[in-house]
């Protein structure tokens, strides 16, 4: 489990770095990379919380 958390933390770190790089450069390639990493983070979160219903869906 600790290994998965470390992998996720690295993925988030890389995503944030790519986002910062894009906002510094406004280069389309940097934007594409940032969006690609954001999708991976979103996919991982869906796996982690896939079976969990948020309060908004319960009410």
N, CA and C atoms as an extended XYZ file, in Angstrom:
177
Properties=species:S:1:pos:R:3:atomname:S:1:resname:S:1:resid:I:1 pbc="F F F"
N         0.821       -1.197        0.000 N   UNK     1
C         0.000        0.000        0.000 CA  UNK     1
C         0.864        1.259        0.000 C   UNK     1
N         1.923        1.229        0.784 N   UNK     2
C         2.830        2.372        0.865 CA  UNK     2
C         3.449        2.686       -0.493 C   UNK     2
N         3.736        1.650       -1.254 N   UNK     3
C         4.320        1.834       -2.587 CA  UNK     3
C         3.331        2.540       -3.519 C   UNK     3
N         2.053        2.160       -3.452 N   UNK     4
C         1.023        2.799       -4.286 CA  UNK     4
C         0.864        4.274       -3.919 C   UNK     4
N         0.939        4.584       -2.623 N   UNK     5
C         0.837        5.975       -2.198 CA  UNK     5
C         2.022        6.768       -2.725 C   UNK     5
N         3.197        6.191       -2.663 N   UNK     6
C         4.393        6.861       -3.178 CA  UNK     6
C         4.277        7.104       -4.678 C   UNK     6
N         3.787        6.118       -5.421 N   UNK     7
C         3.605        6.275       -6.868 CA  UNK     7
C         2.594        7.383       -7.167 C   UNK     7
N         1.516        7.427       -6.382 N   UNK     8
C         0.500        8.451       -6.583 CA  UNK     8
C         1.075        9.832       -6.262 C   UNK     8
N         1.834        9.937       -5.182 N   UNK     9
C         2.442       11.214       -4.804 CA  UNK     9
C         3.389       11.702       -5.898 C   UNK     9
N         4.155       10.806       -6.484 N   UNK    10
C         5.058       11.173       -7.579 CA  UNK    10
C         4.261       11.642       -8.785 C   UNK    10
N         3.172       10.958       -9.089 N   UNK    11
C         2.314       11.351      -10.206 CA  UNK    11
C         1.739       12.757       -9.989 C   UNK    11
N         1.275       13.027       -8.781 N   UNK    12
C         0.726       14.354       -8.464 CA  UNK    12
C         1.826       15.409       -8.543 C   UNK    12
N         3.009       15.096       -8.027 N   UNK    13
C         4.132       16.033       -8.099 CA  UNK    13
C         4.457       16.378       -9.546 C   UNK    13
N         4.503       15.357      -10.395 N   UNK    14
C         4.802       15.571      -11.811 CA  UNK    14
C         3.717       16.399      -12.489 C   UNK    14
N         2.455       16.137      -12.122 N   UNK    15
C         1.351       16.899      -12.693 CA  UNK    15
C         1.470       18.370      -12.323 C   UNK    15
N         1.715       18.651      -11.052 N   UNK    16
C         1.834       20.045      -10.600 CA  UNK    16
C         3.011       20.740      -11.278 C   UNK    16
N         4.119       20.046      -11.451 N   UNK    17
C         5.278       20.635      -12.133 CA  UNK    17
C         4.941       20.959      -13.582 C   UNK    17
N         4.204       20.055      -14.235 N   UNK    18
C         3.803       20.283      -15.625 CA  UNK    18
C         2.837       21.460      -15.724 C   UNK    18
N         1.927       21.579      -14.770 N   UNK    19
C         1.001       22.707      -14.765 CA  UNK    19
C         1.754       24.028      -14.588 C   UNK    19
N         2.685       24.051      -13.655 N   UNK    20
C         3.478       25.261      -13.426 CA  UNK    20
C         4.293       25.621      -14.666 C   UNK    20
N         4.873       24.593      -15.299 N   UNK    21
C         5.646       24.825      -16.515 CA  UNK    21
C         4.761       25.428      -17.602 C   UNK    21
N         3.543       24.913      -17.747 N   UNK    22
C         2.628       25.459      -18.745 CA  UNK    22
C         2.314       26.926      -18.453 C   UNK    22
N         1.996       27.233      -17.200 N   UNK    23
C         1.637       28.615      -16.876 CA  UNK    23
C         2.822       29.563      -17.026 C   UNK    23
N         4.034       29.039      -16.944 N   UNK    24
C         5.224       29.862      -17.193 CA  UNK    24
C         5.446       30.087      -18.683 C   UNK    24
N         5.191       29.056      -19.498 N   UNK    25
C         5.538       29.116      -20.920 CA  UNK    25
C         4.351       29.358      -21.841 C   UNK    25
N         3.172       28.892      -21.437 N   UNK    26
C         1.963       28.911      -22.281 CA  UNK    26
C         2.186       28.153      -23.594 C   UNK    26
N         3.087       27.186      -23.536 N   UNK    27
C         3.390       26.364      -24.707 CA  UNK    27
C         2.370       25.235      -24.809 C   UNK    27
N         1.896       24.959      -26.025 N   UNK    28
C         0.866       23.923      -26.219 CA  UNK    28
C         1.363       22.533      -25.827 C   UNK    28
N         2.629       22.255      -26.049 N   UNK    29
C         3.181       20.952      -25.664 CA  UNK    29
C         3.159       20.795      -24.141 C   UNK    29
N         3.459       21.878      -23.429 N   UNK    30
C         3.406       21.836      -21.964 CA  UNK    30
C         1.967       21.665      -21.485 C   UNK    30
N         1.023       22.308      -22.162 N   UNK    31
C        -0.386       22.149      -21.821 CA  UNK    31
C        -0.823       20.702      -22.039 C   UNK    31
N        -0.440       20.109      -23.161 N   UNK    32
C        -0.796       18.729      -23.456 CA  UNK    32
C        -0.257       17.790      -22.374 C   UNK    32
N         0.990       17.998      -21.966 N   UNK    33
C         1.605       17.143      -20.936 CA  UNK    33
C         0.877       17.307      -19.599 C   UNK    33
N         0.545       18.545      -19.246 N   UNK    34
C        -0.160       18.794      -17.987 CA  UNK    34
C        -1.533       18.116      -17.992 C   UNK    34
N        -2.244       18.223      -19.109 N   UNK    35
C        -3.564       17.597      -19.211 CA  UNK    35
C        -3.467       16.073      -19.178 C   UNK    35
N        -2.439       15.547      -19.804 N   UNK    36
C        -2.219       14.106      -19.810 CA  UNK    36
C        -1.991       13.592      -18.382 C   UNK    36
N        -1.161       14.290      -17.628 N   UNK    37
C        -0.898       13.881      -16.246 CA  UNK    37
C        -2.124       14.086      -15.362 C   UNK    37
N        -2.884       15.153      -15.599 N   UNK    38
C        -4.103       15.380      -14.832 CA  UNK    38
C        -5.102       14.248      -15.071 C   UNK    38
N        -5.198       13.760      -16.286 N   UNK    39
C        -6.081       12.628      -16.598 CA  UNK    39
C        -5.641       11.384      -15.833 C   UNK    39
N        -4.321       11.154      -15.763 N   UNK    40
C        -3.824        9.997      -15.013 CA  UNK    40
C        -4.158       10.115      -13.528 C   UNK    40
N        -4.011       11.323      -12.982 N   UNK    41
C        -4.367       11.535      -11.577 CA  UNK    41
C        -5.858       11.289      -11.382 C   UNK    41
N        -6.684       11.828      -12.267 N   UNK    42
C        -8.129       11.621      -12.177 CA  UNK    42
C        -8.486       10.142      -12.267 C   UNK    42
N        -7.815        9.414      -13.149 N   UNK    43
C        -8.075        7.978      -13.293 CA  UNK    43
C        -7.710        7.224      -12.015 C   UNK    43
N        -6.589        7.587      -11.410 N   UNK    44
C        -6.175        6.945      -10.154 CA  UNK    44
C        -7.161        7.255       -9.035 C   UNK    44
N        -7.634        8.501       -8.973 N   UNK    45
C        -8.617        8.862       -7.957 CA  UNK    45
C        -9.920        8.095       -8.156 C   UNK    45
N       -10.298        7.883       -9.397 N   UNK    46
C       -11.516        7.107       -9.677 CA  UNK    46
C       -11.367        5.674       -9.174 C   UNK    46
N       -10.181        5.114       -9.320 N   UNK    47
C        -9.933        3.762       -8.818 CA  UNK    47
C        -9.982        3.755       -7.296 C   UNK    47
N        -9.326        4.733       -6.684 N   UNK    48
C        -9.262        4.795       -5.226 CA  UNK    48
C       -10.651        4.999       -4.627 C   UNK    48
N       -11.423        5.932       -5.198 N   UNK    49
C       -12.715        6.280       -4.631 CA  UNK    49
C       -13.886        5.718       -5.428 C   UNK    49
N       -13.617        4.802       -6.334 N   UNK    50
C       -14.649        4.266       -7.208 CA  UNK    50
C       -15.848        3.702       -6.488 C   UNK    50
N       -15.649        3.059       -5.367 N   UNK    51
C       -16.749        2.456       -4.641 CA  UNK    51
C       -17.311        3.337       -3.546 C   UNK    51
N       -16.779        4.557       -3.425 N   UNK    52
C       -17.209        5.449       -2.356 CA  UNK    52
C       -18.157        6.487       -2.918 C   UNK    52
N       -19.304        6.630       -2.308 N   UNK    53
C       -20.270        7.633       -2.745 CA  UNK    53
C       -20.017        8.911       -1.965 C   UNK    53
N       -19.988       10.016       -2.669 N   UNK    54
C       -19.798       11.299       -1.996 CA  UNK    54
C       -21.104       11.761       -1.388 C   UNK    54
N       -21.024       12.700       -0.487 N   UNK    55
C       -22.221       13.190        0.198 CA  UNK    55
C       -23.215       13.775       -0.808 C   UNK    55
N       -22.713       14.436       -1.829 N   UNK    56
C       -23.601       15.020       -2.821 CA  UNK    56
C       -24.467       13.990       -3.515 C   UNK    56
N       -23.943       12.807       -3.742 N   UNK    57
C       -24.723       11.767       -4.400 CA  UNK    57
C       -25.700       11.088       -3.440 C   UNK    57
N       -25.431       11.167       -2.144 N   UNK    58
C       -26.310       10.526       -1.181 CA  UNK    58
C       -27.551       11.345       -0.870 C   UNK    58
N       -27.437       12.655       -1.024 N   UNK    59
C       -28.565       13.523       -0.640 CA  UNK    59
C       -29.493       13.802       -1.787 C   UNK    59
